[in-house]
């Protein structure tokens, strides 16, 4: 913890509610559903979760159970997700996680998990499918004299948590830059049908809301001061495979511009998080397309660099996901960035209507794709969750062009990421336009299943697995059953067991 800046709390009413994290944690009871801030390691509460973990441990020592429903924007940090999962303090977790301790508990059947499209979470909470929201535990960057709450480095579902919860606990984190004030656009016009109105966004930089969260004073029961950094994760250096994928993406986009299907400035970009995504963004930063815009979920290092260079003119997102170096750069130069960044609730950053209207070009990762274009982005061997679908479905289903990017192999080349039939489907063939690996590009638009299969095998499969995939497809084509989408079901379902090692053409 760094030195706390008490000037972040200008509200006299909020000052009367100041207390320690341990005192605030006493307001949370076993069985409560708690909506917590946090999205990809940014903007999560830093102090009260640790105090909750202590309460859970003390209850366990007395032979009692203390478990919570933990609802967030997306993944948070080991000090929240991992620590609570480690002491068996979570009953239900939703909507996205990437914590290894949580993952192990979920796959062992010790923790219930709901994987959701991120744009759907707020509506499903309003409808009551997860039960009643008892407490909102939200980090903010400050509280104004008028009791307005200044959002911090992520917005996520915080507006919904504050609106729906009976009780609100605020962590005021003075590590967050004071200049964040005014960067957010919190929209209060959402409603359930039949009262729903169009979302009036026609450009990524449009503002339709207000800079603050509103919260009735009587709902706030505790205020905790902190000064602690977000969970920053450094990205690996760009490797040769990522560079090749990035090059194929740029070649594909250049082709679309030449064909007149895209303008020279492209359309708003959406990118998933990770090393491949950062490599693609670095390639775009050096490419011919500018000025670009982004309507995305998360701002990572590559997009910040594109703002610095002028390649990107504006970004709309719901959160940051920055390395330590990029976070320092952002804090040091925030006045240069602030007018070009808009942070929104995730129900707006991921809103299908807006994504479709803007014509987003979406680039997301995957675990595997099959030869007909179905994509698995969440499960290993069909049953074990990895992280979750996140916002990839929100964007892919509504994109102008939906691209899925991946190396052609995993585990040091021993497993093919292109298979006859995916073990779990997150994105059907109808929502997947383009698959890109380091081997090449398969543009699936306008192609029936058998032509899609041949293109994926020829252009995207690794040479060590191409013959096996071709042999499967040829034999499926020659069978006596229907051939619109040819499959040999027994072999398709056993592929993950039969071909676990590089070049293996027989069962192992």
N, C-alpha and C positions, 0 to 999 in steps of 0.2 A: 504494500500500500504506500502511496505517496501522500504528501501533505494535503489535507482536505481544504478546499476553498468554500467556506461557508457563505460567501456572497452569492453563490448559485441559488440560494433560497431567499427570494425577496418577499414571499408571502408571509405575513404575520401569522396567519392561521396555520400554515404548514410548519412554521418554526415551533409552534406549540406542540406539535406531534413528533418532534425529534426524539429518537431513541436508539438503542443499540440493536444490532442484527438479532441478538438473542432474544431481546424483548419483543421485537417484531415477529419473530418466528413463533412466539407463544400464541399469536392470533390464528395460527393455522393448525387445524385439528386433523387427526387421522380420518381418512375417508373423504376429505375435501378434494374437490377438483380445483386445481390452481392453474390459471392462465399466466404463463411466464413469458417475458420478453426474450428476444434472442433469435438470431437468424445467421447461420453459418459462422458462429463464433463472435458475432458483433452484437452489442447492445443487450447482452444478457445480464441479469442481476448477478452481482459479484459477491455479496456478503451474506444475504439471508439464506440462500440455498445451503451454505456451509453450516449455518446454525440449524437448519432443518435436518441435515444429515446427523448432526449431534443428537437431536431429539429422537430421531429414528433409532440410533444406536443405543441410546439410553432406554428406550422402550423395549428394544430387543433383549437387553440385559435383564430387564424385569420379566421377561417371558411374554411380552405383549407385542402385538403387531401395530405398526404405524406405516400406513401406505397412502399414497396420494395419486390422484389422476393428474398427470403432467401434460399440459397442452402448451405448445409453443408456436412460433412462426415456422421454424425449421430446426435444423440441428443447432446446438448451443455450444457447450464446452465441457471438458471432462469434470470440471468442478461442479457442474450442474447435472447433466445427463449421467455421466459416468459415476460420480460419487453417490448419487441417489440410487442408481441401479445396483451398485456394489453392496449397499446395505439393505437391499430388497425394499426400498422405500417407494417404489413406483408400482401402482396397480395397472394403470392404462397409460400408454404413451402415444401421442399423436401430434403432428401429422408426418414428421420426417425426422430421422435421426441418422447419425453417422458415427456413433460412439461404439468402440469395440466391446466395452463391458455390456452396454445395453443390447448390442447385437447378439452377444452370447446368451444373455438371459432370455431374449425373445425367442431365439432358435431352440433353446432348451425348454420352452413352454413355461418359463417362470415369470414372464412379464407379457401382458397383452399389448399388442401394438396394432394401430390402425394406420395404414398407409393411404394417403389421400392426395388427390390433386389439390395443390395449394390454394387455388382460387375458390375451391368448394368449402374450405374449412369454416369461414365466417357464417355462410348461409346454414351449414349443418348445425353449427352451434346455436344460431337463432332458432332453428327448428327443434332443438332440444334432443338430438339423437345421442349425445354423449352425456346427458344428464345436466344437472344444474351447475353453473359456474359459481363457486363459492368465493374465491379470492383471485384478484389480479395482482401479480407481483411484477412490477414494470420498472425498468431503468429509464431515467430521463436525464437530460443534460442540465436541467434547471427548472425552477418554478418561478414564474413572474409575480410581480406585486398584485396582479389581477387574478392570481390562481390558475393561470394557464400553464400547461405542462409542455416544456420544450423537449421534443423527441431526441433520442440520441442517435447512434450510428446504424440502427436498424429500426424499421417500422413494423414489418411483419403483421401480426394479428393484434397488435397492442390496442388499437382503437376498439376492436370488438371486445377484448378482455375488459377494458375499462368500462365500456358501456354495459356489459352483461353481468359483471361480477357484483356480488353483494358488498364486498369489502375490497379496498384497494390499498396496497402497500407500495410505496415508492422508494426506489433507491436513486438518490441524486448523485451522479458520478461526475466529479469535477475533472477527471482525466479527459472526458470527452470535450472536444474543442467548443468553446463558447460560441464560436462563429457558426456552429451548426444551426443556430437560430435563424429561421427564415428559409432554410434549404428544403424543408418538408412541405408536402401538399396533402393534408389530411382531409379526405372527402367524406362529408356527412350526408350525402344524398342517396346512399344505398337503401333499398327497401325490398321486401319480399313481394312477389306477384300477388295481386294485380296492380300494385302501386309502383312498380319498377319504372324508372325513367332511363333514357339513353345516357350513356357516359360521354360527356362532351369533350372528348380528346381527339383532335385531328392531327396533332404534331406531338412528338415525344416530349417537347418542352412545355406543353400547355399546362396551366395551373387551373384547377377547378375547385380547390378546397381552401383550407386555412393552414397556417404554419404550426398550429398547436393541437395537442389533445385537450378536449374539454372533459372535466370530471367534476361532478357535484361535490362541494366541499365536505358534505356529511358522509360521503362514501370513503373518504381517505381516513384510514385508522392508524397509519404509522408512516413515518418518513425516516429513512436511514441515509446518512452521508457516506459516500465512498470516494476513493480516488484510485482506481485500478484499471489496467489496460484491458482491451478486448483480447480474445484468444486469437492471436495472429499466427497463421500457418505459412511457413515458407514453401514456395513451389520449387520442385526439382529443376535443375538446369534443363533447357530444351535439348532433347536428344534427337538423333538423326531421324527416327521414326516419326516423331512429332513434326519435324521440319518437312518431311515428305508429305504428311497429311495436310499441313498448312499450304504447301505448294499446290496440291491438288484442289483444295478449296478455292484458292485464288484463280487457278486456271478455269475452274468451273464457273465462277462468278464472271470472269472476263468473257467467257463464251456466251453467257446469258446476256451480257451487255451488247456484245457484237450481234446477237440474234434479235436485239430490240426488246427482249423480255424484261430487262432491268434498265433503269436510267444509269448514267455514268456515276451518279452519287449513290447508287444502290438504293436499298430501302432500309428501314430501321433494323438494326442487328439485335439478335438475342443470342447469348452464349452461356452455356453451362460453365461450371467451375472446374479447373484442373490444368494439368500441364499441357495437354493437347490444345485445350481452349486458349491458353496463354500463347502457345506457339502460333495458332491461327491469328490471334489478335496482333501479334508482333509482325506477322506477314502482311496483314492488312495495313498496319502502320507504315510499312515500307512500300505498299502498293500504290496503284494509280487512282484509287477511288477516294475522292474527298470533295467537299466536307461530308462526313458520315454522321449519322445519328444512331442512337441505341435506345430501344425500348425493351428492357431486360429485367431480370430478377435481382441479379447481384452484380456489383461493380468490383472487379478484381484488378490485379496489377496491370494487366495488358490494357484495359480500358482507361485507367488513369494515365498511362503513358501516352495513349492516343489523344487524350485531352491536352496533355502537355505539348505535344507536337502540333496540335491543331488539326489532326486527322479527324477527330471527333469534335463536333460542335456542341452536342448536348447529349445527356444521358438521363433516362428515367429508369429508376430501379426501386427496390424496397430495402436494400441493405448493402453494406460493404463486405468483401471478403479479401482482405489485404495481407500481404506479408508484413513482417515487422518494418522492413525498410520502406515499403510503400505507405504504411500507416504513418510513419514519421514524416515522409514527404507530404502526405495529405495534410497532416497537422501543421507543418511548417508553411505550407503554401495554400491554405484553405481559402484565403480571399481570392486567389486566382481561379479556384475551382467552383466556388459556391454558386455563382450565377449560371453555371452550365450543368448543374446536377439537381435533379428533383427526386426526392425520396417519398414514396407513396405506400399506403397500406397494400399488402400483397393481394387482396381481392381486386385491387385496381391495377397494380403492376402486372398481374397475371390474368387480367380480365379478357375472356374470349372475344367479346364484342370489339374491344379496342385493338387486340392483336390482329384480328381479321381486317378491321378497317385500315390500320396502318400498313398492312402487308408485310409483316415481320419476316426476316430471313433468319431462321432458327438453326442453331448448331448445338447439338447435345451429344453426350457420350452414351455408351451402351455397354452391357456385359456381353451380349451376343445378338446376332441377327441370323435369321434363316434364309434359305435360298429364294424364298418368295417375298421377303421384305418385312416379315414380322420381327419386332424388336423386343428383347428382354433387357430392361434396365435396372431390375431390382433383385432378382433371385439367382442363387447359385444352385445348380442341379435341381431346379424346379421347386424346391421346398424351403431353402434357407435364405432368409432375407439378408441383403447386403446393407443397403441404406434406405432407399425408398424412391418413389417416382418423382418426388419434388414437384417442380414446375414444368418438367419437360413435356408432360401430356397437355398442359394448358397451352403451351406454345406450339407444339408439333401439330396438334389437331386443328389449329386455326391459322397456321402459318401460310404465307404466300409460297415459300419454299421451305420444307422441313428436311434438314440434313442431319444425319446421324454419323458421328465420327468415332473411329476406334482403330487401334492397331489390329492387324489381321489375326494375331495370335496373342495368347496370354501365357503366364508362367514360363517365361524364358523360351517361348516358342513351342512348348509341349502341348498346348491346347489351341484348337482353332476357334476363333470368335465368329466364324461363319459355319453354320451347322444346317443339317437338313430340316430340322424342326426345332424351334426354340423350346426350352423346357418350361418357360413361363412367358406369357404375352402381356406386355404393358402398352405397346404401340402396335396396332394392327397394320397389315400391309396397306390399308386404305389411308393411313395417316403418315406413311413414310415415303417421301419423295426421292431422296438421294441418300445413298450409303457411300461413305468414303473411308478407305483405309490407306495405309502407306503404299499399297499395291496399285491403287487407282480409284476411279469414280464409276459408280453404277447409278445412272439417272434412270429411275424406274417409272417416270411419268409417262402415261400413255401406253404402257406395256402390259399385256395379259400375263398370267402367272408363269407360263413356261418360258416366255422371253425374258421375264424378270430373272428367273432362276439362272438362265444361261449367262446373262450379263453379270450377275453377282459372282458367279463362279469364275468367269473369264477375267473380270476387272478387279475384284476385291479380295478373293481368296488367296491365302499364302500358297506358294508353289508346293510346299510340303504336304498340303492337304487338298490341293486342287484336284488331283487325280481321284482321290477317294470321294469327293463331292460329285465329280463328274460321273464316276461309276454308279453312285447311288441314283443320281438323276436319270441316267440312261436306263437303268434297270427299272426304275419307277415308271418311266415312259413306255417301256415295252410290256408292262403288265396288262392283264385283261380287265382290270377295273376301270372306272371313269378316270379320265386324264386331264380334266380342267386344271387341277392342282395335283399333279402326280405325287403320290407318297407310297412308301413301303412302311407301314406304321410300326411294325415290330422293329425294323432297323432304325427308323427315325427316332423312336423313343429310347433306343439303347445306344445311340451315337455317343452320348456323353461318357458312357462306360467303355465302349469299344475303341474309341480313338482318343485316349487320354495322353498318348505319348507321340512325340514328333515322328511323322512318317509311318506310324503303325497302320498296317492295312488289315490286320487280323485282330480278333478279340484279345485283350491283355488279361 
